[in-house]
Each structure stands twice: as C-alpha cells, then as structure tokens.
Amino acid sequence: MSPGRAPAPTPGGAAPDAPADACPALHVERLLSGPPGATTAAVPLVALHGFTLDSAGWQPLTRHLPADRPVFGVDLPGHGHSPASTDPRAYTMAAAVSGAARALAAHGVPTAHWLGYSMGGRVALSLALSQPRACASLVLVGASPGLADASEREKRVRADEALAEELQRVPLEAFVDRWLAQPVFAGLARLGPAHIAAARARRLRSDPAGLARSLRGMGTGAMPPLWDRLGQVAMPVLLVTGALDAKFTAIADRMNALLPHARHLVIPDCGHAVHEESPAALAAAVTAFLQSADRAPRSASLAPPQA
C-alpha cells in the first residue's frame, strides 16, 4: 500500500479497520456569534464545506445571515486548519462524522442544525443517520447520498484515485484551476474575474496530501451509499440546488421523494456552488427554513439528552 493511501474500500464503501474516533480534533470556526446578551440562544447552525474549501469559504453566505443564532464552521479532515493526519483511517466517512460531532460537543453544541455543501452535505446526511440526536434539521446544498450502484462506485473510486495522484504530482494552484474549470462550476465563471479569483483563493488553503487522503477515504465512491436509508431521516430537510446544475437537481428530486420530511428548492440562474453564486437567495431560504424547524416539535427519539 502506498503511503497515505486509504485502505481498500469494502463492498459497502467503508475502509476496513477504521474506528470512528480515528479522526484527530477538527478545527471549529465561530462564523457568527449570535445575538449579544441572549439568555436563551437559538439552536446553532453548523456549516460543513465542500471539497478543497474550508470554513472561511462560507463567508459569502454568512454576510447575508441574520445574527439571531450562532453559526459554526468545521474544517473537515484534510482541509483548512484541521490536522492533515497521515493515518488514512482519519479520512473515512465514519471518522469525519464522529470528528465533527465531537468537535461541536467540545464547544458546548450537542445539537445543531447542520448545513452541508457537496462533500459537506454527504457528511451532514451521514451524521443525521448515525447521530440523530445531534441533528435538529438538515440543509443539503448540491449534495448526494452516494452511489447506489456498485459498478458506479468502483468507477468513481478509480476517478478519485486519479485526482488524488494528481494532487500529489502537481502544484495545488494547478489542481484548483483544473478543478474550477469543470462544467459544474461554470456558474462561478459567469460572475466575472473578480468572483472566480475569490473562489480560487478560497480553495488554496488546504494541504494537498490531506486533500488526496480525503478523496480516497470519503469520496462519493468510497462512502457507504445512503439511498436505502433516506426513509429513516426523521428531522426536517431542505434540499437546495441551482437550476443550472442539472445533475444534482435530478439527484435532489429523487432524494425528495424518499425523505419523509423534505422539500426541494431550486434557485434560478445558479449552478452547483449555490452559496458562492447566490448567497443572498440561499441565506433567505436557510433563514426561513430554520425558523420553521425551530418551531417544529421533535420526537422523543430525536430530543437531545438531558444534562
């Protein structure tokens, strides 16, 4: 096995011998403090970024969010200020989920609303299924439950391995330029050179070796598929996609039909990176959804444990 290469995935997608606590302490960023002097704080919002990003990548969105609740960001394994562990077991989906939940609990946040973009959405959905008491609601932006078909998973694992090898071979700047040149990010380019330059800068803050391990351990092909478990998601879910992102809009339509308490919002004139392309529209949708979720009664099985 090459150094830093994740163990071969099992048929279910998870790496063997990967304990959920293998992930080192993840970096938590307080993005919004919430109302000053509040005696009863609203349920916090936790934001999980996409691949190559970090918590600072949520700045376009947080500028438009009201200051009525605390907002935290977690840098996922191999990204941002979180440790780029050399242990491949730290990069499985189970380890990322456990690490994110433990990081928030250490900051006094046992239960939160979870917002995830792309890779971060897959982590948030996995967390909602494995630790439902930690999740009051879900906002999934351009996210998927993985790949149900085994052959498609194998194909994606091979593609992600090629990307991981590229990350170890070329400068990060060259990799990010090629990453952003994909059609799925065409919406960013439409916003002009200044916007694409800012989007590029947000993707140059991580360690390339950590990014490579992330692809190998918790990529879409490596993670256990969750399609057949969507009916178990008991909390409210808001699915958000851009109208120009045909692939993930179709995925969200399928998810919406399987999730018991979900709705799908399609934002016009927007591609995959909704939080960067249309942050004001996304902020308005998230704010209304969280206000509704705060009012919704939680079942006994989802209520947070009493101190």
Helices and strands as residue ranges (DSSP letters): G 20-22, E 28-32, E 45-48, G 55-58, H 59-62, E 71-74, G 88-91, H 93-106, E 112-117, H 119-130, G 132-134, E 135-141, H 150-167, H 172-180, G 183-185, H 186-190, H 193-202, H 208-218, G 227-232, E 237-242, H 246-258, E 262-267, H 274-277, H 279-295
